[in-house]
């Protein structure tokens, strides 16, 4: 800081992370506005899919008759959430590499 004011905890943490990235050889890459919007859209799409999945999950739980059915519903729900997150992360990585517009 040019004015000599003390740095906030956030600024100190960001400086530390930047030094760690430099030491690890990680390069900071500036995203284009189109990439930023595409990443935001990928996240919004994932959030919508998760919201829909949660609604369906609650409905399925209400109709479950026994413990085994509940366990299967829970396992399917966890699998679906993991798949949505994985799809989102893969899409964001492709966007960052410039493979998706």
Buried (B, 14 or more C-beta within 10 A) or exposed (E): EEEEEEEEEEEEEEEEEEEEEEEEEEEEEEEEEEBEEBBEEBEEBBEEBBEEBEEBBEEBEEEBEEEEEEEEBBEBBEEBBEEBEEBBEEBBEBBBEEEBE
